[in-house]
């Protein structure tokens, strides 16, 4: 019987407990396969939520991007000018129009970690806006609500390339 699961990026560590007198060779293997299947399925669902958000941002389709967020989800950042934390919802941070300068963006999921109904994703963006190139790193928190993963917060850092 499989009694524990601990996940780390790209590795799965299992603990097994069995009664030696009733141990059958196939028991341990079947438990690993069941747990790996669940592990991969959840990570795929989390990844799909993040990729939907990324595609919405890249396409300037904010209805699509917002669909990955919980309505009360927050973007959190530090404003160095006012030396304070700022929070906005996805809707509040929506641009009023498409940009007038060319913007190209690419994003890569650096890591996904989850436990039960809570997840964390590190997402790295490369953005070119006119002559300026920047790297953004988003640390995104998600909650699983009714079998659907939703972004509930994002803290990010920005650095010029």
Buried (B, 14 or more C-beta within 10 A) or exposed (E): EBEEBEBEEEEEEBEEEBEEEEEEEEBBEEBBEEBEEEBEEBBEBBBEBBBBBBBBBBEBEBEBBBBBBBEEBBBBBEEEEEEEEEEEBBEEBEEEEEEEEEBEBEBEBEEBBBEEEEBBBBBBBBBBEEEEEBEBBBBBBBBBEEEEBBBBBBBBEEEEE
